[in-house]
Amino acid sequence: MITVAKNAGFCFGVKRAVDELQRRIDGKSVGERIFTLGSLIHNNVFNEGLVRQGVTSVTVEELPTLAKSASKASPITVIVRAHGIPRETEEMLIALSKENESFRYVDCTCPFVKKIHKIAEEHSSPDKVLLLFGKKEHPEVIGILSYFDYEKLTFNAADELEGLAKTGYFVKINNKTPILASQTTQNLAEWKKSQEILKNYCTNSLIFDTICSVTEERQRDAERLSKECDAMIVIGGKDSSNTAKLYSVCKRNCPDTVWIERADELSGNLISCAHTKLGIAAGASTPLSVIQEVHNIMSEKIENFEELLDESLKTTKTLNKGDIVTGIVTSVSDAEIQLDLGAQVTGIITPENVSDDPSIKLTELYKKGDTIEARIWRLSDVDGIAELSKKTVD
């Protein structure tokens, strides 16, 4: 059974930016050139598709030269991504568009991010300190910080904030008001811990819940699904912050969790087709088409496995001690491997019957769905169990 998380794929902000860009591509005039300021979203599959449509990304440093090249015969449109941009970059775009009417920009910053910009700007004063929960190198965080002109710092985990408190930092700024906000895609559990830590040290702090509500729901969905499944696939760009959080949540609950960016990464059998409950979660920058492709591939794998297992179960041949048999792995632990041998018989292989090496770990060598050839050295018709030795066959 394969279950896709309810909130998998594009979030509101990303979908809004993607839809706007596609509208501009579909309606562009003859000679018009369209660019994105940096990658529109953290997804290489999607961005490669944009290049095929003639849309490439530019850097802030390239904007002045690009604006000068715009003309009536070849106008330029720059799309600002959902993560937003620093205040000084927006000021530059405004100035360049005023200087040359053939150069324009479309601000697709997510409204949730814009809200944090406004919070930072409205509270920017020398008697306040901005504490921002997020990765300091992330584009969204860089943009938010630009709207606060005074003392500010970032932290990426509750422990970092606790460590800061233990240095006496909050005693040093006891005459200032701490403003606590978060990057929209941060880990919800860490965010709650951070709030409690700040409340313990500062009674005058102002806390703004700025994690996107869709991000919260996405993480809760992943939490629930990963507890119910025996394997999880998390889809999203490797530099996507919200996908990283999803992977962390799923991996904590379900050890058999893998993180892929595109469907063709499944060719390496990262997830065994023999898992009975498979969940799929996807980051906010993952197109629906990629999610569907992953679902289709895994559905086909599971269907093929079930056909193979059915054929095995239909086998009616009699098994005897000394026979060399081939079975399909149905369960693996470091204590034993269990195989379906057909004929209503379960095969058992213990580590000493795999290798003379006492340090081997069966879970590192085998997984559900593998086929193993072994010899029957003990058979119980009553229990329907055959004890096997792979070592003797090898």
DRENDO-697066 format. One record per residue (C-alpha): x, y, z; residue number from 1; residue in three letters. Coordinates in Angstrom, 3 decimals. Example, Ala and Ser with C-alpha at 12.3 -4.5 7.8 and 13.67 -1.06 7.14 Angstrom:
BEGIN
+----------+----------+----------+-----+-----+
|        X |        Y |        Z |   n | res |
+----------+----------+----------+-----+-----+
|   12.300 |   -4.500 |    7.800 |   1 | ALA |
|   13.670 |   -1.060 |    7.140 |   2 | SER |
+----------+----------+----------+-----+-----+
//
This chain:
BEGIN
+----------+----------+----------+-----+-----+
|        X |        Y |        Z |   n | res |
+----------+----------+----------+-----+-----+
|    0.000 |    0.000 |    0.000 |   1 | MET |
|    1.318 |    3.431 |   -0.962 |   2 | ILE |
|    0.101 |    6.589 |    0.787 |   3 | THR |
|    0.972 |   10.128 |   -0.300 |   4 | VAL |
|    0.993 |   12.745 |    2.470 |   5 | ALA |
|   -1.953 |   15.139 |    2.250 |   6 | LYS |
|    0.150 |   18.316 |    1.969 |   7 | ASN |
|    2.823 |   16.965 |   -0.382 |   8 | ALA |
|    4.132 |   19.267 |   -3.102 |   9 | GLY |
|    3.852 |   22.966 |   -3.880 |  10 | PHE |
|    2.818 |   25.174 |   -0.983 |  11 | CYS |
|    0.653 |   28.257 |   -1.525 |  12 | PHE |
|    3.600 |   30.653 |   -1.904 |  13 | GLY |
|    5.535 |   28.482 |   -4.335 |  14 | VAL |
|    2.457 |   27.649 |   -6.411 |  15 | LYS |
|    1.614 |   31.343 |   -6.604 |  16 | ARG |
|    5.107 |   32.149 |   -7.924 |  17 | ALA |
|    5.136 |   29.213 |  -10.350 |  18 | VAL |
|    1.679 |   30.055 |  -11.719 |  19 | ASP |
|    2.639 |   33.702 |  -12.198 |  20 | GLU |
|    5.825 |   32.771 |  -14.035 |  21 | LEU |
|    3.971 |   30.336 |  -16.306 |  22 | GLN |
|    1.394 |   33.021 |  -17.058 |  23 | ARG |
|    4.197 |   35.378 |  -18.065 |  24 | ARG |
|    5.829 |   32.705 |  -20.241 |  25 | ILE |
|    2.554 |   31.892 |  -21.997 |  26 | ASP |
|    1.776 |   35.553 |  -22.653 |  27 | GLY |
|    5.207 |   36.980 |  -23.385 |  28 | LYS |
|    5.581 |   39.329 |  -26.328 |  29 | SER |
|    7.846 |   38.831 |  -29.320 |  30 | VAL |
|   11.446 |   39.478 |  -28.288 |  31 | GLY |
|   10.646 |   39.546 |  -24.560 |  32 | GLU |
|   13.138 |   37.882 |  -22.229 |  33 | ARG |
|   12.169 |   36.442 |  -18.855 |  34 | ILE |
|   14.569 |   35.775 |  -15.984 |  35 | PHE |
|   14.275 |   34.656 |  -12.383 |  36 | THR |
|   16.316 |   36.361 |   -9.693 |  37 | LEU |
|   18.146 |   33.291 |   -8.445 |  38 | GLY |
|   16.487 |   29.877 |   -8.739 |  39 | SER |
|   12.718 |   30.307 |   -8.526 |  40 | LEU |
|   12.385 |   27.261 |   -6.239 |  41 | ILE |
|   14.733 |   24.699 |   -4.671 |  42 | HIS |
|   14.080 |   21.997 |   -7.253 |  43 | ASN |
|   16.536 |   21.181 |  -10.029 |  44 | ASN |
|   13.975 |   19.174 |  -12.013 |  45 | VAL |
|   11.663 |   22.183 |  -12.211 |  46 | PHE |
|   14.466 |   24.675 |  -12.895 |  47 | ASN |
|   15.819 |   22.524 |  -15.729 |  48 | GLU |
|   12.337 |   22.637 |  -17.238 |  49 | GLY |
|   12.396 |   26.455 |  -17.083 |  50 | LEU |
|   15.671 |   26.552 |  -18.996 |  51 | VAL |
|   14.050 |   24.477 |  -21.739 |  52 | ARG |
|   11.352 |   27.168 |  -21.927 |  53 | GLN |
|   14.002 |   29.854 |  -22.296 |  54 | GLY |
|   13.921 |   31.133 |  -18.697 |  55 | VAL |
|   17.266 |   31.402 |  -16.912 |  56 | THR |
|   18.299 |   32.838 |  -13.561 |  57 | SER |
|   20.393 |   35.925 |  -12.924 |  58 | VAL |
|   22.289 |   37.226 |   -9.915 |  59 | THR |
|   21.827 |   40.563 |   -8.171 |  60 | VAL |
|   25.190 |   41.681 |   -9.545 |  61 | GLU |
|   23.979 |   41.137 |  -13.105 |  62 | GLU |
|   20.859 |   43.296 |  -12.745 |  63 | LEU |
|   22.312 |   46.726 |  -13.740 |  64 | PRO |
|   23.836 |   45.350 |  -16.961 |  65 | THR |
|   20.682 |   43.377 |  -17.709 |  66 | LEU |
|   18.504 |   46.451 |  -17.229 |  67 | ALA |
|   20.622 |   48.472 |  -19.654 |  68 | LYS |
|   20.144 |   45.806 |  -22.339 |  69 | SER |
|   16.334 |   46.039 |  -22.164 |  70 | ALA |
|   14.607 |   47.827 |  -25.050 |  71 | SER |
|   11.153 |   48.137 |  -26.630 |  72 | LYS |
|   12.110 |   45.451 |  -29.122 |  73 | ALA |
|   13.513 |   43.223 |  -26.391 |  74 | SER |
|   11.901 |   44.006 |  -23.023 |  75 | PRO |
|   12.988 |   42.167 |  -19.888 |  76 | ILE |
|   10.913 |   40.790 |  -17.037 |  77 | THR |
|   12.586 |   39.588 |  -13.813 |  78 | VAL |
|   10.616 |   37.317 |  -11.478 |  79 | ILE |
|   11.375 |   37.585 |   -7.736 |  80 | VAL |
|   11.115 |   34.171 |   -6.095 |  81 | ARG |
|    8.857 |   33.186 |   -3.193 |  82 | ALA |
|   11.745 |   33.363 |   -0.673 |  83 | HIS |
|   11.877 |   37.116 |   -1.148 |  84 | GLY |
|   14.888 |   39.411 |   -1.466 |  85 | ILE |
|   16.791 |   41.875 |    0.753 |  86 | PRO |
|   15.404 |   45.393 |    1.024 |  87 | ARG |
|   18.391 |   46.889 |   -0.822 |  88 | GLU |
|   17.839 |   44.529 |   -3.759 |  89 | THR |
|   14.208 |   45.560 |   -4.016 |  90 | GLU |
|   15.257 |   49.206 |   -3.925 |  91 | GLU |
|   17.661 |   48.482 |   -6.787 |  92 | MET |
|   14.910 |   46.845 |   -8.854 |  93 | LEU |
|   12.588 |   49.793 |   -8.264 |  94 | ILE |
|   15.281 |   52.243 |   -9.385 |  95 | ALA |
|   16.229 |   50.228 |  -12.483 |  96 | LEU |
|   12.602 |   49.869 |  -13.572 |  97 | SER |
|   12.134 |   53.638 |  -13.243 |  98 | LYS |
|   15.239 |   54.320 |  -15.320 |  99 | GLU |
|   14.173 |   51.996 |  -18.138 | 100 | ASN |
|   10.493 |   51.299 |  -18.767 | 101 | GLU |
|   11.447 |   48.223 |  -20.844 | 102 | SER |
|   12.866 |   46.635 |  -17.684 | 103 | PHE |
|   10.341 |   45.443 |  -15.139 | 104 | ARG |
|   10.140 |   43.049 |  -12.243 | 105 | TYR |
|    7.352 |   40.968 |  -10.719 | 106 | VAL |
|    7.488 |   40.442 |   -6.959 | 107 | ASP |
|    6.362 |   36.868 |   -6.192 | 108 | CYS |
|    7.531 |   36.901 |   -2.584 | 109 | THR |
|    5.311 |   34.652 |   -0.483 | 110 | CYS |
|    2.823 |   36.673 |    1.598 | 111 | PRO |
|    3.935 |   34.763 |    4.711 | 112 | PHE |
|    7.502 |   35.971 |    4.103 | 113 | VAL |
|    6.302 |   39.513 |    3.421 | 114 | LYS |
|    4.598 |   39.414 |    6.825 | 115 | LYS |
|    7.946 |   38.718 |    8.520 | 116 | ILE |
|    9.580 |   41.561 |    6.551 | 117 | HIS |
|    6.910 |   43.870 |    7.945 | 118 | LYS |
|    7.420 |   42.608 |   11.522 | 119 | ILE |
|   11.172 |   43.150 |   11.288 | 120 | ALA |
|   10.761 |   46.621 |    9.772 | 121 | GLU |
|    8.112 |   47.809 |   12.237 | 122 | GLU |
|   10.167 |   46.686 |   15.263 | 123 | HIS |
|   13.520 |   47.903 |   13.960 | 124 | SER |
|   14.771 |   50.175 |   16.753 | 125 | SER |
|   17.885 |   50.491 |   18.951 | 126 | PRO |
|   15.988 |   49.295 |   22.045 | 127 | ASP |
|   15.131 |   45.928 |   20.471 | 128 | LYS |
|   17.039 |   42.808 |   19.378 | 129 | VAL |
|   15.881 |   40.515 |   16.576 | 130 | LEU |
|   16.328 |   36.795 |   17.244 | 131 | LEU |
|   15.577 |   34.850 |   14.076 | 132 | LEU |
|   15.221 |   31.058 |   14.055 | 133 | PHE |
|   16.662 |   29.974 |   10.696 | 134 | GLY |
|   19.734 |   29.279 |    8.601 | 135 | LYS |
|   21.700 |   32.509 |    8.264 | 136 | LYS |
|   22.797 |   31.653 |    4.702 | 137 | GLU |
|   19.244 |   30.917 |    3.508 | 138 | HIS |
|   17.877 |   33.518 |    1.017 | 139 | PRO |
|   14.686 |   33.982 |    3.050 | 140 | GLU |
|   16.654 |   34.669 |    6.237 | 141 | VAL |
|   19.009 |   37.091 |    4.479 | 142 | ILE |
|   15.995 |   38.994 |    3.200 | 143 | GLY |
|   14.297 |   39.166 |    6.616 | 144 | ILE |
|   17.420 |   40.388 |    8.394 | 145 | LEU |
|   17.792 |   43.258 |    5.927 | 146 | SER |
|   14.624 |   44.851 |    7.313 | 147 | TYR |
|   16.021 |   45.141 |   10.849 | 148 | PHE |
|   18.732 |   47.798 |   11.168 | 149 | ASP |
|   19.937 |   47.133 |   14.713 | 150 | TYR |
|   21.263 |   44.230 |   16.797 | 151 | GLU |
|   20.192 |   40.889 |   15.330 | 152 | LYS |
|   21.289 |   37.265 |   15.319 | 153 | LEU |
|   20.194 |   33.921 |   13.944 | 154 | THR |
|   20.131 |   30.428 |   15.448 | 155 | PHE |
|   19.276 |   27.140 |   13.763 | 156 | ASN |
|   18.387 |   24.971 |   16.777 | 157 | ALA |
|   16.918 |   25.398 |   20.233 | 158 | ALA |
|   20.228 |   24.241 |   21.746 | 159 | ASP |
|   21.988 |   27.200 |   20.099 | 160 | GLU |
|   19.586 |   29.596 |   21.798 | 161 | LEU |
|   20.092 |   27.798 |   25.127 | 162 | GLU |
|   23.845 |   28.066 |   24.662 | 163 | GLY |
|   23.510 |   31.781 |   24.004 | 164 | LEU |
|   21.520 |   32.191 |   27.205 | 165 | ALA |
|   24.174 |   30.372 |   29.230 | 166 | LYS |
|   26.827 |   32.861 |   28.070 | 167 | THR |
|   24.862 |   35.588 |   29.874 | 168 | GLY |
|   23.705 |   37.207 |   26.633 | 169 | TYR |
|   20.186 |   37.967 |   27.851 | 170 | PHE |
|   21.560 |   39.599 |   30.994 | 171 | VAL |
|   23.640 |   41.905 |   28.789 | 172 | LYS |
|   20.579 |   42.999 |   26.814 | 173 | ILE |
|   18.161 |   43.232 |   29.754 | 174 | ASN |
|   17.445 |   46.846 |   28.795 | 175 | ASN |
|   16.271 |   45.766 |   25.330 | 176 | LYS |
|   13.210 |   43.860 |   24.071 | 177 | THR |
|   13.944 |   40.591 |   22.260 | 178 | PRO |
|   11.865 |   40.034 |   19.115 | 179 | ILE |
|   11.575 |   36.328 |   18.282 | 180 | LEU |
|   10.506 |   35.182 |   14.805 | 181 | ALA |
|   11.177 |   32.192 |   12.572 | 182 | SER |
|   11.961 |   31.362 |    8.983 | 183 | GLN |
|    8.686 |   30.072 |    7.499 | 184 | THR |
|    9.947 |   26.521 |    6.880 | 185 | THR |
|   11.618 |   25.720 |   10.185 | 186 | GLN |
|   11.078 |   22.637 |   12.363 | 187 | ASN |
|    7.937 |   23.072 |   14.454 | 188 | LEU |
|    9.194 |   21.087 |   17.469 | 189 | ALA |
|   12.447 |   23.090 |   17.623 | 190 | GLU |
|   10.486 |   26.309 |   17.296 | 191 | TRP |
|    8.320 |   25.458 |   20.312 | 192 | LYS |
|   11.422 |   24.603 |   22.371 | 193 | LYS |
|   12.987 |   27.920 |   21.372 | 194 | SER |
|    9.948 |   29.857 |   22.551 | 195 | GLN |
|   10.049 |   28.155 |   25.955 | 196 | GLU |
|   13.764 |   28.851 |   26.337 | 197 | ILE |
|   13.321 |   32.552 |   25.602 | 198 | LEU |
|   10.374 |   32.807 |   28.003 | 199 | LYS |
|   12.537 |   31.303 |   30.764 | 200 | ASN |
|   15.167 |   34.010 |   30.374 | 201 | TYR |
|   13.202 |   37.041 |   29.182 | 202 | CYS |
|    9.807 |   38.092 |   30.472 | 203 | THR |
|    9.582 |   41.076 |   28.130 | 204 | ASN |
|   10.116 |   39.271 |   24.819 | 205 | SER |
|    7.782 |   39.617 |   21.844 | 206 | LEU |
|    7.187 |   36.311 |   20.042 | 207 | ILE |
|    5.703 |   36.082 |   16.552 | 208 | PHE |
|    4.558 |   32.692 |   15.218 | 209 | ASP |
|    5.822 |   33.007 |   11.667 | 210 | THR |
|    6.243 |   29.367 |   10.617 | 211 | ILE |
|    3.900 |   28.931 |    7.654 | 212 | CYS |
|    0.691 |   27.079 |    8.586 | 213 | SER |
|    1.114 |   24.817 |    5.549 | 214 | VAL |
|    4.627 |   23.950 |    6.735 | 215 | THR |
|    3.193 |   22.987 |   10.131 | 216 | GLU |
|    0.570 |   20.758 |    8.527 | 217 | GLU |
|    3.141 |   19.237 |    6.176 | 218 | ARG |
|    5.379 |   18.254 |    9.108 | 219 | GLN |
|    2.439 |   16.890 |   11.118 | 220 | ARG |
|    1.327 |   14.803 |    8.123 | 221 | ASP |
|    4.852 |   13.441 |    7.707 | 222 | ALA |
|    5.028 |   12.687 |   11.444 | 223 | GLU |
|    1.796 |   10.690 |   11.360 | 224 | ARG |
|    2.549 |    8.883 |    8.105 | 225 | LEU |
|    6.107 |    7.908 |    9.044 | 226 | SER |
|    4.828 |    6.287 |   12.250 | 227 | LYS |
|    2.368 |    4.177 |   10.250 | 228 | GLU |
|    4.677 |    3.065 |    7.411 | 229 | CYS |
|    7.633 |    0.693 |    7.282 | 230 | ASP |
|    9.335 |    2.793 |    4.574 | 231 | ALA |
|    9.195 |    6.459 |    3.526 | 232 | MET |
|   10.263 |    8.339 |    0.408 | 233 | ILE |
|   10.833 |   12.069 |    0.880 | 234 | VAL |
|   10.973 |   14.022 |   -2.397 | 235 | ILE |
|   12.553 |   17.457 |   -2.736 | 236 | GLY |
|   15.628 |   19.471 |   -3.636 | 237 | GLY |
|   18.801 |   18.761 |   -1.683 | 238 | LYS |
|   19.111 |   22.464 |   -0.807 | 239 | ASP |
|   15.464 |   22.771 |    0.259 | 240 | SER |
|   15.101 |   23.731 |    3.917 | 241 | SER |
|   11.552 |   22.441 |    4.337 | 242 | ASN |
|   12.396 |   19.112 |    2.660 | 243 | THR |
|   15.335 |   18.677 |    5.038 | 244 | ALA |
|   12.928 |   19.108 |    7.959 | 245 | LYS |
|   10.538 |   16.525 |    6.471 | 246 | LEU |
|   13.371 |   14.043 |    6.043 | 247 | TYR |
|   14.472 |   14.576 |    9.643 | 248 | SER |
|   10.930 |   14.012 |   10.946 | 249 | VAL |
|   10.391 |   10.875 |    8.852 | 250 | CYS |
|   13.832 |    9.376 |    9.558 | 251 | LYS |
|   13.280 |    9.738 |   13.296 | 252 | ARG |
|   10.103 |    7.628 |   13.136 | 253 | ASN |
|   10.906 |    5.345 |   10.212 | 254 | CYS |
|   14.558 |    4.223 |    9.776 | 255 | PRO |
|   13.863 |    3.072 |    6.199 | 256 | ASP |
|   13.510 |    6.642 |    4.914 | 257 | THR |
|   15.251 |    7.922 |    1.799 | 258 | VAL |
|   15.506 |   11.421 |    0.331 | 259 | TRP |
|   15.392 |   11.769 |   -3.447 | 260 | ILE |
|   15.034 |   14.722 |   -5.785 | 261 | GLU |
|   13.830 |   12.978 |   -8.934 | 262 | ARG |
|   12.066 |    9.743 |   -9.794 | 263 | ALA |
|   15.011 |    8.185 |  -11.645 | 264 | ASP |
|   16.896 |    7.973 |   -8.331 | 265 | GLU |
|   14.599 |    5.062 |   -7.453 | 266 | LEU |
|   16.376 |    2.864 |  -10.006 | 267 | SER |
|   18.925 |    1.911 |   -7.355 | 268 | GLY |
|   16.210 |    0.150 |   -5.298 | 269 | ASN |
|   16.619 |    2.631 |   -2.458 | 270 | LEU |
|   13.298 |    1.383 |   -1.130 | 271 | ILE |
|   12.559 |   -2.327 |   -1.337 | 272 | SER |
|    9.471 |   -3.263 |   -3.312 | 273 | CYS |
|    8.636 |   -5.712 |   -0.528 | 274 | ALA |
|    7.735 |   -3.068 |    2.034 | 275 | HIS |
|    4.061 |   -3.489 |    2.854 | 276 | THR |
|    3.311 |    0.118 |    3.839 | 277 | LYS |
|    5.088 |    2.833 |    1.873 | 278 | LEU |
|    4.620 |    6.558 |    2.483 | 279 | GLY |
|    5.541 |    9.472 |    0.225 | 280 | ILE |
|    6.133 |   13.001 |    1.532 | 281 | ALA |
|    7.304 |   15.921 |   -0.589 | 282 | ALA |
|    8.748 |   19.358 |    0.038 | 283 | GLY |
|    7.063 |   22.647 |   -0.826 | 284 | ALA |
|    9.079 |   22.979 |   -4.048 | 285 | SER |
|    8.249 |   19.544 |   -5.480 | 286 | THR |
|    6.059 |   19.534 |   -8.625 | 287 | PRO |
|    3.035 |   17.250 |   -8.633 | 288 | LEU |
|    4.365 |   15.549 |  -11.784 | 289 | SER |
|    7.458 |   14.299 |   -9.893 | 290 | VAL |
|    5.346 |   12.989 |   -7.002 | 291 | ILE |
|    3.091 |   11.167 |   -9.458 | 292 | GLN |
|    6.070 |    9.664 |  -11.297 | 293 | GLU |
|    7.545 |    8.325 |   -8.039 | 294 | VAL |
|    4.156 |    6.892 |   -7.080 | 295 | HIS |
|    3.799 |    5.158 |  -10.450 | 296 | ASN |
|    7.280 |    3.618 |  -10.303 | 297 | ILE |
|    6.778 |    2.262 |   -6.788 | 298 | MET |
|    3.288 |    0.958 |   -7.660 | 299 | SER |
|    4.781 |   -0.987 |  -10.545 | 300 | GLU |
|    7.587 |   -2.361 |   -8.364 | 301 | LYS |
|    5.131 |   -3.535 |   -5.702 | 302 | ILE |
|    2.813 |   -5.071 |   -8.301 | 303 | GLU |
|    5.708 |   -7.033 |   -9.834 | 304 | ASN |
|    6.828 |   -8.205 |   -6.401 | 305 | PHE |
|    3.330 |   -9.376 |   -5.477 | 306 | GLU |
|    3.105 |  -11.341 |   -8.722 | 307 | GLU |
|    6.436 |  -12.995 |   -7.951 | 308 | LEU |
|    5.325 |  -13.812 |   -4.413 | 309 | LEU |
|    2.007 |  -15.212 |   -5.632 | 310 | ASP |
|    3.824 |  -17.538 |   -8.033 | 311 | GLU |
|    6.039 |  -18.662 |   -5.184 | 312 | SER |
|    3.041 |  -19.388 |   -2.937 | 313 | LEU |
|    1.426 |  -21.457 |   -5.675 | 314 | LYS |
|    4.396 |  -23.792 |   -5.755 | 315 | THR |
|    3.333 |  -27.253 |   -4.580 | 316 | THR |
|    6.606 |  -29.145 |   -4.849 | 317 | LYS |
|    7.737 |  -31.152 |   -1.839 | 318 | THR |
|   10.795 |  -29.878 |   -0.001 | 319 | LEU |
|   13.353 |  -32.268 |    1.461 | 320 | ASN |
|   16.436 |  -32.047 |    3.628 | 321 | LYS |
|   19.477 |  -31.396 |    1.445 | 322 | GLY |
|   17.510 |  -29.551 |   -1.291 | 323 | ASP |
|   18.948 |  -26.323 |   -2.651 | 324 | ILE |
|   16.103 |  -23.793 |   -2.712 | 325 | VAL |
|   15.585 |  -20.154 |   -3.700 | 326 | THR |
|   13.485 |  -17.973 |   -1.428 | 327 | GLY |
|   12.289 |  -14.386 |   -1.260 | 328 | ILE |
|   13.314 |  -12.416 |    1.834 | 329 | VAL |
|   10.261 |  -11.349 |    3.845 | 330 | THR |
|   11.976 |  -10.200 |    7.036 | 331 | SER |
|   15.526 |   -9.326 |    8.143 | 332 | VAL |
|   17.025 |   -8.745 |   11.573 | 333 | SER |
|   20.585 |   -9.199 |   12.790 | 334 | ASP |
|   19.436 |  -12.459 |   14.446 | 335 | ALA |
|   17.987 |  -14.129 |   11.333 | 336 | GLU |
|   16.673 |  -13.865 |    7.787 | 337 | ILE |
|   13.202 |  -15.179 |    6.998 | 338 | GLN |
|   12.396 |  -16.293 |    3.450 | 339 | LEU |
|    9.244 |  -17.428 |    1.708 | 340 | ASP |
|   10.035 |  -20.757 |    0.041 | 341 | LEU |
|    6.537 |  -21.432 |   -1.264 | 342 | GLY |
|    4.797 |  -24.706 |   -0.406 | 343 | ALA |
|    3.669 |  -23.008 |    2.839 | 344 | GLN |
|    7.231 |  -23.189 |    4.229 | 345 | VAL |
|    9.252 |  -20.403 |    5.867 | 346 | THR |
|   13.017 |  -20.550 |    5.546 | 347 | GLY |
|   15.290 |  -19.361 |    8.378 | 348 | ILE |
|   18.963 |  -18.427 |    7.967 | 349 | ILE |
|   21.027 |  -17.419 |   11.013 | 350 | THR |
|   24.305 |  -15.450 |   10.781 | 351 | PRO |
|   26.545 |  -18.517 |   11.281 | 352 | GLU |
|   24.857 |  -20.091 |    8.255 | 353 | ASN |
|   25.699 |  -17.106 |    6.108 | 354 | VAL |
|   29.374 |  -16.597 |    6.904 | 355 | SER |
|   32.188 |  -17.652 |    9.235 | 356 | ASP |
|   32.721 |  -13.972 |   10.025 | 357 | ASP |
|   31.123 |  -13.358 |   13.468 | 358 | PRO |
|   30.993 |   -9.573 |   12.890 | 359 | SER |
|   28.602 |   -9.597 |    9.930 | 360 | ILE |
|   25.294 |   -7.793 |   10.226 | 361 | LYS |
|   22.475 |   -9.368 |    8.253 | 362 | LEU |
|   20.573 |   -6.065 |    8.052 | 363 | THR |
|   23.491 |   -4.526 |    6.155 | 364 | GLU |
|   23.686 |   -7.402 |    3.678 | 365 | LEU |
|   20.039 |   -8.132 |    2.880 | 366 | TYR |
|   16.664 |   -6.417 |    2.603 | 367 | LYS |
|   13.052 |   -7.374 |    1.945 | 368 | LYS |
|   12.512 |   -8.572 |   -1.601 | 369 | GLY |
|   16.018 |  -10.002 |   -2.092 | 370 | ASP |
|   16.290 |  -13.580 |   -3.372 | 371 | THR |
|   18.667 |  -16.012 |   -1.659 | 372 | ILE |
|   19.781 |  -19.488 |   -2.681 | 373 | GLU |
|   20.453 |  -21.865 |    0.241 | 374 | ALA |
|   20.463 |  -25.543 |    1.249 | 375 | ARG |
|   17.921 |  -27.087 |    3.651 | 376 | ILE |
|   19.754 |  -28.746 |    6.556 | 377 | TRP |
|   16.794 |  -29.210 |    8.881 | 378 | ARG |
|   13.072 |  -29.356 |    8.004 | 379 | LEU |
|    9.991 |  -29.435 |   10.236 | 380 | SER |
|    6.836 |  -30.311 |    8.332 | 381 | ASP |
|    4.770 |  -29.746 |   11.476 | 382 | VAL |
|    5.929 |  -26.146 |   11.996 | 383 | ASP |
|    6.396 |  -25.373 |    8.299 | 384 | GLY |
|    9.943 |  -24.156 |    8.973 | 385 | ILE |
|   13.115 |  -25.012 |    7.112 | 386 | ALA |
|   16.499 |  -24.116 |    8.565 | 387 | GLU |
|   18.836 |  -23.148 |    5.763 | 388 | LEU |
|   22.512 |  -22.680 |    5.078 | 389 | SER |
|   23.617 |  -20.185 |    2.463 | 390 | LYS |
|   27.247 |  -20.805 |    3.399 | 391 | LYS |
|   27.237 |  -24.397 |    2.141 | 392 | THR |
|   25.825 |  -23.329 |   -1.221 | 393 | VAL |
|   28.440 |  -20.581 |   -1.543 | 394 | ASP |
+----------+----------+----------+-----+-----+
//
